[in-house]
Every structure is written in C-alpha cells, then in structure tokens.
C-alpha cells in the first residue's frame, strides 16, 4: 500500500499579490481616463483624496489597534492603502462612464487657452474652455493633435458631455 504524500502549496508572497492588484488598478485608471475622460478633474481628484483618506484612516486605525507590533509590515500596508486609492479612482471613473445611460448634452464652448505638454517621449495637447456648467472656473481638456491644430483661441468647440452614472461628468473626445 502506498501513501501519497501531500506537498503544501507554496504561499504566494502578499507583496506580489498587492503589486498585481495595484498594477491592474493603475491600468484600469489609464484605460478609464482614456475612454471616459472626466470633464471636471477636480471632482475626480476630490473623490481620490476622499478614498485615500479613508484608506489611510483605516490603515492607521489598524496600526493603533495592533499597538504598533510589526511596524514594518504595518507601514507597508499603509503605503498599499494609499496606492489602492488610485485603483479605486480608476474603478469609479470606469464604472461612471460604463454605467452611464443618460442622454449626452451637446455644448458649443469657447476655447480660452491652448497648451502643449511635453514629457519624456510623449506630447499631450490641452485646451482650456469656458465652463460647460455656464459658471465657475474654466475646464481643461486633453485633445488630439488634429483638434488642437484645427481650432484656435476664441473659436467654439462642440462637445458632447455625459452626466455620468456616479455624478462625474465626462466628455466624448471631440472630433475635428
């Protein structure tokens, strides 16, 4: 009679699991921002800050309850909690656009400023338009090179703005 020995499954390093989760969240953030770009970035930034503060508060609470035992591991969890706020932001922006079933609002807005942003190997084209809400601060949009070249300051740009399922307005990328 043979006895089959069982070999315990190797434990996956928790740092690797967190790293994979963060990587997936960051990819989702970039995909969501490209597909459903928020028109009021301050709204999304506020959401991200709120999520980060909630995560930090939770992590600090865990540190306090555990009496600061194993500080290195607890601080790693705090850093991961802060990083997860970016992942949560990506998920919220994606679901906000994906679940949005409301009719888009068409607006013709005046271009107030144009900027070229150059980084290492990439170039982004940004325009500032009057507020789509009709009051308040102007909104900044990232647009394609063609839209940037074909429109001048003072001209009007047609935009289709969606209210967003979670209340974060987003815009369809303008065409020439």
C-alpha positions as CSV (number, residue, x, y, z in Angstrom):
1,X,0.0,0.0,0.0
2,X,1.4,3.4,-1.0
3,X,0.8,6.5,0.9
4,X,0.7,9.6,-1.2
5,X,2.5,12.5,0.5
6,X,0.8,15.9,0.1
7,X,3.0,18.8,-0.6
8,X,1.6,22.1,0.8
9,X,1.0,24.7,-1.9
10,X,3.6,27.4,-1.9
11,X,2.4,30.6,-0.4
12,X,2.1,33.5,-2.8
13,X,4.0,36.4,-1.4
14,X,1.5,39.0,-0.2
15,X,3.6,41.8,-1.6
16,X,3.3,40.1,-5.1
17,X,-0.5,39.9,-4.7
18,X,-0.7,43.6,-3.7
19,X,1.6,44.5,-6.6
20,X,-0.5,42.7,-9.1
21,X,-3.7,44.3,-7.7
22,X,-2.2,47.7,-7.9
23,X,-0.9,47.2,-11.4
24,X,-4.3,46.1,-12.6
25,X,-5.9,49.1,-10.9
26,X,-3.5,51.5,-12.4
27,X,-4.0,50.1,-15.9
28,X,-7.8,50.4,-15.3
29,X,-7.2,54.0,-14.3
30,X,-5.4,54.8,-17.5
31,X,-7.9,53.0,-19.7
32,X,-10.9,54.6,-17.9
33,X,-9.3,58.1,-18.3
34,X,-8.8,57.5,-22.0
35,X,-12.3,56.1,-22.7
36,X,-14.4,58.2,-20.3
37,X,-12.3,61.4,-19.6
38,X,-13.8,63.4,-16.8
39,X,-14.5,67.0,-17.7
40,X,-14.2,68.2,-14.2
41,X,-10.9,66.7,-13.0
42,X,-11.3,68.4,-9.6
43,X,-14.4,66.2,-8.9
44,X,-12.4,63.1,-9.6
45,X,-9.4,64.4,-7.6
46,X,-11.7,65.1,-4.7
47,X,-13.0,61.5,-4.9
48,X,-9.5,60.2,-5.0
49,X,-8.5,62.2,-2.0
50,X,-11.5,61.0,-0.1
51,X,-10.8,57.4,-0.9
52,X,-7.1,57.9,0.1
53,X,-8.0,59.5,3.4
54,X,-10.5,56.7,4.2
55,X,-7.9,54.1,3.4
56,X,-5.2,55.9,5.4
57,X,-7.6,56.3,8.3
58,X,-8.4,52.6,8.2
59,X,-4.7,51.6,8.0
60,X,-3.8,54.0,10.8
61,X,-6.6,52.5,12.9
62,X,-5.2,49.1,12.4
63,X,-1.8,50.3,13.4
64,X,-3.2,51.8,16.6
65,X,-5.3,48.7,17.5
66,X,-2.4,46.4,17.0
67,X,-0.2,48.5,19.2
68,X,2.4,49.1,16.5
69,X,3.5,45.5,16.6
70,X,5.5,44.5,13.5
71,X,5.8,48.1,12.4
72,X,7.5,47.4,9.0
73,X,4.6,45.2,7.9
74,X,2.0,47.7,9.1
75,X,3.7,50.6,7.3
76,X,3.8,48.6,4.1
77,X,0.0,48.1,4.5
78,X,-0.4,51.9,4.9
79,X,1.5,52.5,1.7
80,X,-0.6,49.9,-0.1
81,X,-3.8,51.6,1.2
82,X,-2.7,54.9,-0.2
83,X,-1.9,53.3,-3.5
84,X,-5.2,51.5,-3.6
85,X,-6.9,54.9,-3.7
86,X,-5.6,55.2,-7.3
87,X,-7.1,51.9,-8.1
88,X,-10.4,52.8,-6.6
89,X,-10.3,56.0,-8.6
90,X,-9.8,54.1,-11.8
91,X,-12.7,51.8,-11.0
92,X,-15.0,54.7,-10.2
93,X,-14.1,56.6,-13.4
94,X,-14.6,53.4,-15.5
95,X,-17.9,52.4,-13.9
96,X,-19.1,56.1,-14.0
97,X,-18.8,56.0,-17.8
98,X,-19.6,52.4,-18.4
99,X,-22.9,52.5,-16.5
100,X,-23.9,55.9,-17.8
101,X,-27.2,55.6,-19.8
102,X,-28.3,59.2,-19.8
103,X,-28.6,61.3,-22.9
104,X,-25.5,63.4,-23.7
105,X,-25.7,67.2,-23.7
106,X,-24.3,68.9,-26.7
107,X,-22.5,72.2,-25.9
108,X,-20.5,74.6,-28.1
109,X,-17.8,76.1,-25.8
110,X,-15.2,78.8,-26.4
111,X,-11.6,77.9,-26.4
112,X,-9.8,80.2,-24.0
113,X,-6.2,78.8,-23.9
114,X,-4.1,76.1,-25.6
115,X,-1.0,74.3,-24.2
116,X,1.4,71.7,-25.4
117,X,2.7,69.5,-22.6
118,X,5.9,67.7,-23.5
119,X,7.2,64.8,-21.4
120,X,9.9,62.2,-21.9
121,X,8.7,60.5,-25.0
122,X,5.1,61.9,-25.2
123,X,3.3,65.1,-26.1
124,X,-0.1,66.0,-24.8
125,X,-2.4,68.7,-26.2
126,X,-4.5,70.6,-23.7
127,X,-7.1,73.3,-24.2
128,X,-9.0,75.4,-21.7
129,X,-12.6,76.0,-22.5
130,X,-15.3,78.1,-20.8
131,X,-17.1,76.1,-18.1
132,X,-19.7,73.8,-19.5
133,X,-21.9,74.5,-16.5
134,X,-22.2,78.1,-17.5
135,X,-20.4,79.5,-14.5
136,X,-17.3,79.0,-12.4
137,X,-13.8,78.0,-13.4
138,X,-12.9,77.1,-16.9
139,X,-12.4,73.4,-17.7
140,X,-9.2,71.8,-19.2
141,X,-9.4,69.0,-21.7
142,X,-6.9,66.8,-23.3
143,X,-7.5,66.6,-27.1
144,X,-5.9,65.0,-30.1
145,X,-3.2,66.7,-32.2
146,X,-5.7,67.3,-35.0
147,X,-8.3,69.0,-32.8
148,X,-5.5,71.1,-31.3
149,X,-4.2,72.2,-34.7
150,X,-7.6,72.9,-36.3
151,X,-9.0,75.1,-33.5
152,X,-7.7,78.5,-32.4
153,X,-8.2,80.5,-29.2
154,X,-11.6,82.3,-29.4
155,X,-13.2,79.6,-31.6
156,X,-16.0,77.4,-30.5
157,X,-15.6,73.7,-29.9
158,X,-18.5,71.3,-30.0
159,X,-18.6,68.8,-27.1
160,X,-20.9,66.0,-26.1
161,X,-21.0,65.8,-22.3
162,X,-22.4,62.9,-20.3
163,X,-23.6,63.4,-16.7
164,X,-22.1,60.1,-15.6
165,X,-23.7,57.3,-13.6
166,X,-21.9,58.3,-10.4
167,X,-22.3,62.0,-11.0
168,X,-18.9,62.6,-12.5
169,X,-19.5,64.4,-15.8
170,X,-17.3,63.1,-18.7
171,X,-17.0,64.1,-22.4
172,X,-16.7,62.3,-25.7
173,X,-13.4,63.1,-27.4
174,X,-14.1,66.0,-29.8
175,X,-13.7,65.3,-33.5
176,X,-12.1,67.8,-35.9
